[in-house]
Amino acid sequence: MDTAVFYLRGLQVLNGSPVSAEMRAVADKRYQQDEVNALQDVILGKTRMIDAVSKEREEVVKALEEKKNIEDKLRKSGNTSMLKISELEEELTKHQKTSGTANEGADGSVFQALRSGAG
């Protein structure tokens, strides 16, 4: 009954009874509350969506930070390896100068291979 009164604004008589101002007020109140409830449902849905996107963003940021940390460790490890190769090369050069011998690989080919593998 409220539905007809609400949607048919020009309705004067319903089921043989006149439509009163009170009936119109009850119908308006009911359907206004329905509209409020529908909008609250939309807001709740949007809020849940925002929460899900925020959570996903946090996970992506965390994954990117972990990736950066791994890259930094690998970069540092590579730099350490290159430093160690340089130290070994210097040590070999000193040894060759003091012993007067030319060891196999003294041309640096072994170190070149190590550098290309380490970088």
Residue, then its C-alpha position, 0 to 999 in steps of 0.5 A: m500500500d505504501t508503494a502505491v502511495f509513494y509512487l503515484r503522487g496524484l493518487q487520491v483514493l486507494n481501495g475505496s479510502p481517501v489517501s490522507a496526508e498521514m498515509r503519504a508521510v508514512a510512505d515517504k518516510r519508509y521509502q526515504q529510509d529505504e534509499v538511505n539503507a541502499l546508499q549505506d550499502v553502496i558506501l559499505g561496498k566501496t569501503r570494503m573495496i578500498d580496504a582490499v585495495s589498501k591491503e593489496r597495496e601494502e603487500v605490493v610495497k612490502a614485496l618491492e622492499e624485499k626485492k630491493n633488499i635482495e638486489d642490494k645484497l646481491r649488488k654488495s656481494g658482487n662488489t665484494s667478489m670483485l674486491k676479492i678478485s682484485e686482492l687476489e690478482e695483486e697478491l699473485t702479481k706480488h708473488q710472481k715478482t718476488s719468485g720470478t716465475a710466470n704461473e699459468g694464467a698470469d696473463g690475467s685470463v683467469f681473473q677476466a673469467l672470474r670478473s665476467g662471472a662475478g659481474 
